[in-house]
Amino acid sequence: MKDPVCAQLTHADSAGRVRMVDVSAKAVTLRRARAAGRVRISEQAAALLRDGALPKGDGLAVARVAAIAAVKLTPQIIPLCHPVPVDAVEVSLEVDLTQVRIVVDVTSLGRTGAEMEALHGVTAAGLSIIDMVKAVDPHTVIEDVRVIGKSGGTRSAPDRDGGQDGSQALPPMGYVIVSDRCSAGEADDHCGPIIAHGLHGVGADRVESRLVADDEAAIQAAVGQLAAAGCRVILTSGGTGLSPRDRTPEALTPLIDRPIPGIGEALRASARTTPRALLSRSCAGVMEPKPERGIGAAVFLAALPGAPAGVEQAMGVLAGLLAHILAQMDGIDDHRTREA
């Protein structure tokens, strides 16, 4: 008999049996995770650790190697953790008067996040420090191990540890759900919450939304309202197929002054496990500020599919790009500025 509670769990099937979640449909994106923790030690142990004078040798070097090794071995220790390609690991160890602060950054180009790898790295570094100093201080404690930042997936989050990665709140963003049935109250919107969660995850200061029917004028009006409200990123969901009522690309094309075809291609590629994704007419580009539009800054527009799975995959593609897109639209991250 199926358990309704188990049916809601991602890592258990309807009968309650443990399983590994299928992530094959997720987009391969550049993902980063940062975790931190600390080890409380005595002043004597801290001084010896800092000077590399512990009886067992250089404790910081051992902890750094242990963290890197642990990151790579994470799926062998954590049963339901997916193996991910580990492309880079950075380990920071700061010895204060009575504690060692540990920060581990993991970079991965894959389908799922690297938070567990970063956490495992911090824990291994902390345990190695305890092992190295226990002859001097048998009362060391590892504590406050946590994820403090992640990017690249649909649940990206700014650094929560003092902004060490330079992350800042991004401008307001918005989305438009395009659906005859949802706008008429005949169906529930399942895509909006996914988009809202993703936009909040990348650091949007505010997220606004509109719900309209499959009508070009209505879509354009909704986009205009969000842009006038200060939204610098506006995503639409729905109306990108081939039915006579699918008119979202036709509505957005007149508003886009600078098309970005690569994003539409990436959105279609992210749904490669669904053959019909090739029929999606996703598009994206920049809407420039013009007096008649009543907006004072450029706006990034993108048309996402109308299915929740497609939206989830699309947000995985966009999450790692939005901050960079905004910076480039404002000239902050322009390559000519960097070269100068």
N, C-alpha and C positions, 0 to 999 in steps of 0.2 A: 504494500500500500504506500502511495506517495505521501510524503510529509510536506505540507504546504510551507512550513518554515524552512526546510532544507531547500525547497524550490527557489527561495530568495537568496540562497548563499552561492557565491561565485565559485568557491572551491569545494563544493559538494554537489553530487548529483541529486535528483529528486528522491532517491532512496537513502540519502545521507552518506553515501560512499565518497571518500576523498578523491579528488581528481585535480589535475593541473588544467588551468584555464587555457582555452585555445586563443592564442594571440596572432594566429596566422593572417587574419584579415586586417590587422593594424598596419598603419604606414610605418616604413622604416624612416626614422627621423633622428637628427642629432639630439641626444639627450644628455643632460648634466645633472648630477646630484651632489649635494654637499651635506655632510653630517659632522657633528661635533660632540665632544665629551670631555671629561676631565678626570684626572687622577689626583686625589688629595694625598700628599706625602709630607714627611717631616722636613724641617729646614735643613737638617744635616743631609738627608737623602737627596733633597733638591740640589744642594750645592755639589754633591758628588756626581749626581746625574748630569748637571750642567757642565762640569769640568771633565766628564768622561773618566772619572776616577773610581767608579764602583768596583767592588771585588770581582764581579763577573764580566767587566769590560764596559764598552761604550753602549749604554742603555738606549740612547736616542737612535743610534744607527740600527740597533736590533729592532726597536719598535717601528721604525720607518719601513724596514724590510718586511716585518710581520704584517703591517697594514697592507702593503702592496700584494703580498702573497694571499692574504685573506680575501681581498677583493676578488682575485681571480678564482678562488676556490668556493665562493659563496654558494652556488647551487649544489655543491656536494655536501654542504652542511645544513642548509635550510631546504627541507624536502620539496616544497611547492614553489620555490623560487626559480624562475626561468633563467636558463643560461643566456647571458648577453655578451656581445663582443665588447671587451674592455679595451678601449683605444688609448686611454691615458689615466694615470692616477697621480695625484699630487697630495703629499702628506705634510702638514704643518704641525710642528711640535714646539710649544712655547713653555719654558720653565719659569715659573714665578717663585715667590718665596716659599709657598707651601702647596703648590699645585702644578700640574702639567696640563696645559690645554692642548687638545688634539683636534685637528680639523682635517678631514679627508674629502677630496674632490674627485669624482669619477666622471669620465666622459665616455659615452658609448653611442655608436651609430646602430640603433636597433629598433625593435618593435615595442619594447616595454622599458620601464624606467630602471635606474641604477641605484635607487635609494637603499635597497638591502645590501648592495655591495659596499656602499659608503658606510653604512652602519656597522657592517661586519668588519670593515677596515679599522674603524675607530675602536671597536671592542677589542680586536686583536692587538692593536697598538697599546691600549690601556693594560691589557693582561700581561703583555710583554714587559711593560714598565714595572708592573707589580712584581713579576718574576725577577727582574734585574735588581730591584732595590730591597727585596724581602729580607736579605741578610742584614741590612742596615735598619730597615723600618718594616716590621711585620704587620703594621696596622694600616697599610695603604687601602684606599677605597676608590673604586671607579664609579663615576656617577654622571647623571645628566646627559646620557647618550641620546641623541635625537637628530632628526633630519632638520636642517635649517634652511635649505633652499633646493629648488629643482626647476628644471626648464626642459622644454622640448616635447612634452606630452600634453594631453588635454587637461591635465590637472597640474599644470605648472604653477609654481608659487615663488614670489620674490624671497630673497634671503631674509630670514627672520632673526638674524644675529648681528644687527647693527649695520646692515647694508654693505658687508664687506665686498660683495661682488659688484657694487656700484648700482644695483637695481633701484629704480625709483617708481613711484606710482605713475601709470600711463594715463593719457587723457581719457575722457569718457568714450565709450564705445556703444554700439547699438546693433540690433538685428531686426529683420522683417520676416515674419513667417507668411509665406504666400500659399494660401490654400482655400479653395472654394468651400470645402466641407468644414474646416476648422472655423473659418470666419462666419459661417452660417450656424455654428453651434452644433453641427451634426457629428463632429469628431473631436477628440482631444488632441492638443498639440504635444507631441513627444520630443520634438526637435529643439524647441526653444530652451528648455532647461539644460540641454547638453551644451548649446551655444553659450548661454549665460554663465554656466559653470566654467567653461573654457576661458571666456573673456575675463571673468573675475580671477581665474587662476593665473593669467599672464600679468595681472596687476592693474586692470582697468579701474580708474577712479570711480566710475559710475557706469552702469549698464542699463540702457533703455531699450524698449521693444515696441513693435507695432505688429498687428495682425490684419492682413488684408486678403481679399479674394484675388484670383488669378486675372488681374486686370492691369494693363500697362500703366494707365493713368494713376490707379490706386497705388501701384508699386512705386512709381516715381514720386508721388505725393508723400508717401511714408518715408522714403529715403530723404527727401527734402526736409521733412519735419525733424528727422533725427540729426541731419547735418546742421540745421539751424539751431538745434539744441546743444551743439558743441561736440557731437560724436565725431571722432576722427577716423574711426573704423566702423564700417557698416556692412554687415553680412546679411544676405538673404538666404532663405531655405525654402526650396520648392519651386516648381515651374520651370525646371531646366530640361525636361524631357521632350518628347516629340508629339504629344497630344495637341489637338487644336487649342486647348486652353493653357498650354505651357508657354508663357510669354515673358518670363523673367529676363532672359538675355536681351530680348527686344526692348524691354523697359530700361535696362541698365546701359545698353550700348550708347544711346545719345548722351548719357551723363558722364561717360568715361572719356576723358581727354587723352589719357596715356594708358593704353592697354598693357597688361602684363601677361602675355600668353603662357609664360612658363608656369604660372600658378594654376591656371586651368588645366594644363597638362599634368601637373603634379597631383591635383585633386582627382583626376581620372585614374592616374597610375596608382593612387593609394587604394583604390577600390578594385584592384586587378583580379581579386578572387571572385568578383561578380561580373560575368561576361557582359551584362547589359549596361555596365558602367561606361562602356564605350559610346553609348547613346547619350550620355550626359553632355549638356552644352554649358557646363560651368565656365564662367568667365570672370576676369578680375582686372582692375586697373585703378587709376587715380583720377578723381574728380577735382579739377583745379578750382580755386576760389574765383568767382566772377561776381560783379555787382548784382546782376540779375538773380543770382542764386542766394544772396544774402548770407554767405559764409566767408569767414576771414582766413581760413587755412585749408590746405588740401585734405581730401578725404579718401581713404582707401576703401574701395568697393569690391566685394567678391560674392558670386552666386554659388551657393552650396546646394547639393541635392536635397530632396525632401524626405528621404528615409533616415531614420535614426542611426542606423549602422553607417550610412554614408556620411552623415554629419559628424559622427564620432571620428571617423577616419580623416575627414577634412580638417577638423579641429586639431588633430594630431599633426597635420602638415603645417597649419598656419601658426600654431602656438609658438614655435621657435622662430617665426619670421616677423611677427607683428611689431615688436619693439624696434627691430632693424628697419622695417618699412617706414615707421613713423619718424625715426631719426633721419632717414634719407629724404623723406618728403620735406623735412624742415632744414635740410642742408647740414645737419649736425654730423652725420656720418658719411658725408660725401667723400669719395675716394680722392678727389683732387685736394680736399682739405687735409686728408691724412698724409698725402704725398708731400704737401708743403711743409 
